[in-house]
Amino acid sequence: KGKCPEDGWDESTIELFLHELAIMDSNNFLGNCGVGEREGRVASGLVARRHYRLIHGIGRSGDISAVQPKAAGSSLLNKLTNSVVLDVIKMAGVRTVSSCFVVPMATGMSLTLCFLTLRHKRPKAKYIIWPRIDQKSCFKSMITAGFEPVVIENVLEGDELRTDLKAVEAKIKALGAENILCVHSTTSCFAPRVPDRLEELAVICANYDIPHIVNNAYGVQSSKCMHLIQQGARVGRIDAFVQSLDKNFMVPVGGAIIAGFNESFIQEISKMYPGRASASPSLDVLITLLSLGTSGYKKLLKERKEMFSYLSSELKKLADNHNERLLDTPHNPISLAMSLKNLDETNDAAVTQLGSMLFTRQVSGARVVPCGSVQTVNNYTFKGFMSHANNYPCAYLNAASAIGIKKQDVDVFLKRLDKCLKTFRKEAKQEKSINEISDSNAATEQLEE
C-alpha cells in the first residue's frame, strides 16, 4: 500500500527485505556482464555491505525520481521511501500534502533547488523576501541560487520576535510583485524567535501571486509547526516546504524532504536535480520508519512534547534560583530561552565563557547569545547576530526539546548549567569583596593623609 506500517518490523525482517531489493539490481545478477562506465562495481566488501549492495543510487541523469532499468531494486526503494515519508507527513499534521521526495542534500541546498526551479517560472525576479532568522544555511541557500535576500526585521512582542507582516507587504509593493521570486518563511527556530505567521504570509502570497517556500527544518516533530503549514495551504499559498531528515527522523545528516500541495510543481523540482543521486538518505529513513512504524514514531512525538513541558518547568525553576527568568515564548513549541542579564552585566565575556564551560562539560546543543554581536555573511552585515534582531533586550541561553530527547538529558543539562552559574556567582562575589577591601584601604589611606 506504500504506507508506513502501524507496528515496526524487527531488524531481520528489514534486512531480508533489503536483500530482496538488492538482488533486483543488475550489479548483483549472477553472470552479469557490464561494459558501461557506471556498473555498480564496488572495490570494498565493507562498503558493499554498508549499503546492502544497493550501489546504483536513485534516479536517472534527467530526473531524480525516474526509474532506472538496470536498478529495479534501488528504484523500488526510492518510490517506497517517498510514499512512506508522504504517509508520515500526513500523519504528523499536513493532511492535504499531495507529493514529496527525499533528496540527498541537507535543508539549505534543498531550499536552493526550490529557488532554482522557481527561476524558470519567474525569469524577471531577483529578490527573495525573507523574515530574518539568524541561521546561516537558509540565508546562504538564497545567495547560492543567485538571488538577493530582502531581510525583513522581526517585531518584538513581549519577549517574542514575530513576523512583521506590514513590512513584508510594504516591501512587495515597493519592489513590485513580478520582481520577487518568492517569500521564504520559517517554522522551526531558536527562541525567542517564534514560527512565522504562516497563514497571514500565505494569504499575502496568494493575493500578490507570489510563490511561498517554507523552511520547516525540524518542524515535522512539532504538531504546531505542521498545523501552521496545513492552515497556510488552506487559506492561502504554500508552494513547497522543506524539512531535514536527521533532525526529524534521527538518521545521519545528508538528506531532506521537499514536499508540497501541487504534484506537478514538486515533480518540476525533482527534475531540476542534475544527474543521479545517492540512495543512502532514502535507505536510512526507510529502515528507520520500518523499524519504528507509525505507532513508534507517534510515541517519539508524544515523548518529545512531554519533555518540552518538563524542560520548560525545570528551566524556569533554575532561572528563578539565579535571579534570571525563562523568556515567555508560547508560540515556540521546540526551543526555550533563559535570560543571562546578571551574567552579561557582570562581565562582557562571561556569556560566551558560559557557552565554553557547558561545551567542555559535554553539554551540546545549548546556545549562548550575547548582546550586540555583529557578523557578516556573504557581504550582508547582521547586528545582534544569533538573536534574530538588531537589539534584543538581553543576553540569553537556548535549549531545545527535540525528538529523541530523554529525561536524563534534561536532568544532566540542568545540573551542569546550575553548577556553571554558581561558579560565576561565586567569582563575582569574590571580586566584589576584593573591590570593597581595596576601596576600604584607599579610604583609610586618605584619612591618614
C-alpha angles and dihedrals in degrees: 000000000000092000132124109263116250093231122038122250123239118251097255091054091050091049092049089051092050093048089052090053092046095055088059090066115092095231088066096048116116108246094014113164113201121189100164131097094252112043103146094257114164122190097201123061088204091059091046091052092045088059096039086243090291093136107150097076122212136300132008131270092275103039133024090210097049123113116252110215096211091046104052092150095051090045091051090048090053094050093045092049093051090048094048092046090050089053091052093048089054090048090050092058113279095101099168096052106130105190144010141164136197112241122195094233130086122252099277097055091041089057088050089055090054092051092048090052091052090051090075092051095047108032094168095053120106104157134076118199107224125181100217121265117165100230118116104214097058090047093048091047088071094045092048090052088055100251134127114243114222104207115215111198116226126245120239111231109176103311094332128097109217139179116281098223094178091055091049093053093043091053092050090053092046096049098035122246093251090060093055118087095196148311110266108205134176136221111176113050146142116280137274082045110073132199114293120261090264099176093053092044090049090053091049090050091050092048094050095035092239122147118246123212118187124207100214093168099162098000100110089080091056120075088199094057092046091048090053090054092047092049093045091055091046098053101028143349132319114160100182140350124204128206135179122246097211097050095047104032104028097241129132118289116267110081143074140181121236109199137170150157099251111067095199092055092050088050089051089055092049090051090051090065105098116230133341123321142217114273092207098096091047091048093048096050093043092052090047096049093044090052094047101037118197090288091055093047092047088051090054091049091050092048091049091054092049091049090051090058091046094047090047095052095043094045089051090055091049091048091051090050090056096043091253129111140229105244113243105244106149093162093062109082099183112029131058132192131206121196120244097193097135092048092048092050092049098055136352093226096042095090095055089040089058089056091052092048092052092047093050087050089058097256105141128184097029110122125203114203118197123200121263103008113158125209134176118215117184091338093310113117118214120195115210090016115199091025094076090231139072094238115014108183097241147012114257148176125238129214127171136204102217130170113291096026114142132208088247090059091054094045095048092046093051092046093051094043090051091052092049093050091048089053090055092047091050092049091047090051092050091048090050091051092050090050091049091050093049090047089050092049091049090051092050091050090052091051091049090051 
